[in-house]
Amino acid sequence: MAQARDVLIVTGDGAGSGPVAEALQHGGAFRVTIAAPMGGPGPGLSAMVPTTHVDAVLLHVAHPSAVVPEMLSELGRSGLRAPVIILAEAGSEPDVVLGLDSGASDYMVGPLRPAELKARLRAQIRAHQASEDAVLAIGPYVFRPATRSLAAPAGGRHVRLTYKEAAILKYLYHAAGRPVARQTLLREVWGYSEDTDSETVESTVYRLRRKIEPDSSEARLLVNEAGGYRLRNNLSAWRD
């Protein structure tokens, strides 16, 4: 089963996001947190962003008007970097144009169509994770491939990676829990032919483990798997 993605629903102008959250969480593909920075119930956005990893943001509004640019502006000031989809319960073509021109990645007008919304979220998350602005959740860490950095907010730990270490971690992340052979990493990360000795990969993975594992002799996050490696990207499993 694919890793569940974290969606932050930001509500505005009286929109009720309970049914939307329930629809997204059905099936287990998404984990949902609701914020209401525009005066509604729930914690404010500024209080949530520093501690919450977000794969995508859903702006849920009843009547778009000027509230959408204001909400997008607040998201920008918060420092949060994730694709933003607007879900409006009503709206016209000018509303859609305004939302997209204000920085939204996508725009949907109600009524709610859960399957389509999930598909649009998956598409935006895939595109974002392939971009230079990607922020990925790996075990207890927040991983920024562009800056080759890992941060564990809970423990205040920060790790700097080499280019190859970051490339390996990013490749294993996108494998979504599937094992990746050493020869595949040699080809995709180093550009070497498949008949090259895999000792290069093994030594780099060894150094990477020393940086990210509590005990590098007992790997819990980056594990050996049938001639290669697999990212055991599950926080509860990592703590076991």
C-alpha positions in Angstrom: 0.0 0.0 0.0 1.3 3.5 -0.9 2.3 5.8 1.9 -0.5 8.1 3.1 -0.1 11.7 2.2 -0.6 14.6 4.6 -3.1 17.2 3.5 -3.8 20.5 5.3 -7.3 21.8 4.8 -7.5 25.6 5.3 -11.0 26.8 5.6 -12.4 30.3 5.0 -15.7 32.3 4.8 -17.7 29.7 6.7 -17.0 26.7 4.6 -17.5 23.4 6.5 -14.7 21.0 5.8 -15.8 18.0 7.9 -17.3 16.1 4.9 -14.3 16.9 2.7 -11.9 15.7 5.4 -14.0 12.5 5.8 -14.0 11.9 2.1 -10.2 12.3 1.8 -9.5 10.0 4.7 -11.7 7.3 3.5 -9.5 4.5 2.2 -6.4 5.6 4.1 -4.6 7.4 1.2 -4.6 10.8 2.9 -4.2 12.1 6.5 -6.0 15.3 7.1 -5.5 18.3 9.4 -7.9 21.2 9.4 -6.8 24.8 10.1 -8.9 28.0 10.1 -6.6 31.0 9.9 -9.4 33.3 8.7 -11.2 33.4 12.0 -12.9 30.0 12.0 -12.6 27.3 14.6 -9.5 25.3 15.0 -5.8 26.2 15.3 -4.4 29.0 13.2 -2.2 28.4 10.3 0.9 30.1 11.8 0.7 27.8 14.8 0.6 24.6 12.7 3.2 25.1 9.9 6.4 24.8 12.0 5.4 21.4 13.3 3.3 19.8 10.6 4.7 18.2 7.4 2.3 18.9 4.5 2.3 17.2 1.1 -0.5 19.4 -0.2 -2.9 22.2 0.9 -6.6 22.4 0.2 -8.2 25.8 0.4 -11.9 25.2 1.1 -14.1 28.2 0.6 -17.8 28.8 0.2 -17.7 32.0 -1.8 -14.3 32.8 -3.4 -14.2 36.6 -3.9 -11.3 38.4 -2.2 -10.8 35.8 0.5 -8.8 33.5 -1.8 -5.9 35.9 -2.6 -5.7 36.7 1.1 -5.5 33.1 2.1 -2.9 32.4 -0.5 -0.9 35.3 0.7 -1.0 34.1 4.3 0.2 30.7 3.1 3.1 32.3 1.3 4.1 34.3 4.4 4.0 31.2 6.6 6.9 29.7 4.6 4.9 26.6 3.8 6.0 25.0 0.4 3.4 22.7 -1.0 1.0 22.6 -3.9 -2.3 24.4 -3.2 -5.7 23.3 -4.6 -8.7 25.5 -4.1 -12.1 23.8 -3.6 -14.9 26.4 -3.8 -18.5 25.4 -3.2 -19.5 28.0 -5.8 -17.6 30.1 -8.3 -17.4 31.6 -11.8 -14.7 31.6 -14.4 -13.3 34.9 -13.2 -13.0 33.4 -9.7 -11.0 30.4 -11.1 -8.7 32.8 -13.1 -8.1 34.9 -10.0 -7.3 31.9 -7.8 -4.8 30.5 -10.3 -3.2 33.9 -11.0 -2.8 34.3 -7.2 -0.7 31.2 -6.9 -3.0 28.2 -6.6 -1.8 25.0 -8.3 -5.3 23.9 -9.2 -9.0 24.9 -8.7 -12.2 22.9 -8.4 -15.7 24.2 -8.1 -18.3 22.1 -6.1 -20.2 20.0 -5.6 -17.6 17.8 -4.0 -16.4 14.9 -6.2 -14.1 12.9 -3.9 -12.5 10.6 -6.6 -11.6 13.6 -8.8 -10.3 15.6 -5.8 -8.1 12.7 -4.7 -6.7 12.3 -8.3 -5.9 16.0 -8.5 -4.2 15.9 -5.1 -2.1 12.9 -6.2 -1.1 14.6 -9.5 -0.1 17.9 -7.7 1.9 16.0 -5.1 3.7 14.0 -7.7 4.6 17.1 -9.7 5.8 19.0 -6.6 7.9 16.1 -5.3 9.8 16.1 -8.6 10.5 19.8 -8.4 13.3 21.7 -6.7 10.9 22.9 -4.0 10.1 19.4 -2.8 9.9 18.8 1.0 9.6 15.1 1.8 8.8 13.3 5.0 11.2 10.4 5.7 10.9 8.7 9.1 11.3 11.3 11.7 12.9 13.7 9.3 11.8 16.5 6.9 14.0 16.1 3.8 14.8 19.0 1.4 16.6 17.5 -1.6 17.4 20.9 -3.1 19.5 21.9 0.0 20.5 18.3 0.8 19.3 18.7 4.4 17.4 16.6 6.9 15.8 18.0 10.0 14.0 16.2 12.8 11.8 18.8 14.4 10.9 16.7 17.4 14.6 16.5 18.5 16.0 19.6 16.9 18.4 17.5 14.9 19.8 18.7 11.5 21.8 16.6 9.1 23.7 17.7 6.0 24.0 15.2 3.1 26.4 14.9 0.2 25.0 15.1 -3.4 25.1 11.3 -3.7 23.6 10.6 -0.3 20.7 13.0 -1.1 20.2 11.4 -4.5 20.1 7.9 -3.0 17.6 9.0 -0.4 15.4 10.8 -3.0 15.4 7.8 -5.3 14.5 5.4 -2.5 11.7 7.7 -1.4 10.2 7.7 -4.8 10.4 4.0 -4.9 7.5 4.1 -2.4 8.8 1.2 -0.2 9.8 -1.0 -3.1 13.3 -2.5 -3.0 15.9 -0.9 -5.3 18.9 -2.9 -6.5 22.4 -1.6 -6.0 23.0 -1.8 -9.8 19.9 0.4 -10.3 21.3 3.0 -7.9 24.7 2.9 -9.7 22.9 3.6 -13.0 20.5 6.2 -11.8 22.6 8.1 -9.3 26.1 7.7 -10.6 25.4 7.0 -14.3 27.6 3.9 -14.2 27.1 0.8 -16.3 25.5 -2.2 -14.6 28.6 -4.2 -14.7 30.4 -1.8 -12.4 31.3 -3.0 -8.9 28.6 -2.0 -6.4 31.1 -1.3 -3.6 30.6 2.4 -4.4 27.0 2.2 -3.5 27.6 0.2 -0.4 30.2 2.7 1.0 27.9 5.6 0.4 24.9 3.9 2.0 27.2 3.0 5.0 28.0 6.7 5.5 24.4 7.7 5.0 23.2 5.3 7.7 25.8 6.7 10.1 24.1 10.1 9.7 20.4 9.1 9.8 20.1 5.9 11.9 20.2 6.0 15.7 22.3 2.8 15.5 23.9 2.4 12.1 24.7 -1.3 12.9 20.9 -2.0 13.2 19.3 -0.2 10.3 15.6 0.6 10.8 15.0 3.3 8.2 17.3 2.4 5.2 17.3 -1.4 5.2 19.0 -4.1 3.1 16.7 -5.9 0.7 17.6 -8.7 -1.8 20.7 -7.2 -3.4 19.7 -3.6 -2.7 17.9 -1.3 -0.3 14.5 -0.2 0.7 13.3 2.9 2.6 11.2 1.8 5.6 9.4 5.1 5.6 7.1 4.6 8.5 7.6 6.6 11.7 6.1 4.1 14.1 8.1 1.3 12.5 11.3 3.4 12.8 10.7 3.7 16.6 10.0 0.0 17.2 
